[in-house]
């Protein structure tokens, strides 16, 4: 597959992933029953699976890997943090306030990941200044 095509697919799916996360966060904070819809529960896993598969393809194509390249290590660590905080935002947070602040933190972590992806630098957006 063409590198540019895969990169743009990865980027598009990343934006879809965060958009769907924000949607689910709103449902979680407002304690909407819609959050229990089977499609809303399954679709994030499908989206994120494609996102990770494309990420693996991109890593192999550019031959840069976590623990060998600092920026990819930062992305991986931030991704793990995003997943942990995201689970608090969507289902593990005991109160709506906790889920709201976890949602804000998860979105901030995503913004950091996006900056690292664009700059290929652990300083994220600051490296682009």
FENWO-V176666 format. One line per field, one symbol per residue. phi: phi as a letter, one per 30 degrees, with the letter a starting at -180 (. if undefined). psi: psi as a letter, one per 20 degrees, with the letter a starting at -180 (. if undefined). burial: # if it has 9 or more other C-alpha atoms within 8 Angstrom, else .. A space follows every 50 residues. Layout:
# FENWO-V176666
phi=???
psi=???
burial=???
This chain:
# FENWO-V176666
phi=.deddddddeddddddddddddedddddddhddddddeddddeeddeddd eddddddddddchbbeicbedddddddddddedddddddcbcddbddddd dddddddddeddedddddchbddhddddd
psi=qpggggghgggghghgghghggghgghghjlpihhipgghhhghhgghgh ghghggggghgilpqqihpghhggggghgggggghhhghghiphrhgghg hhgggghggghggghghhikpiichhii.
burial=.....##.##..##.###.###.##.###.....#....##..#..##.# #..##.####...###..########.##.###.######..#..#.### ###.###.##.######.###..##....
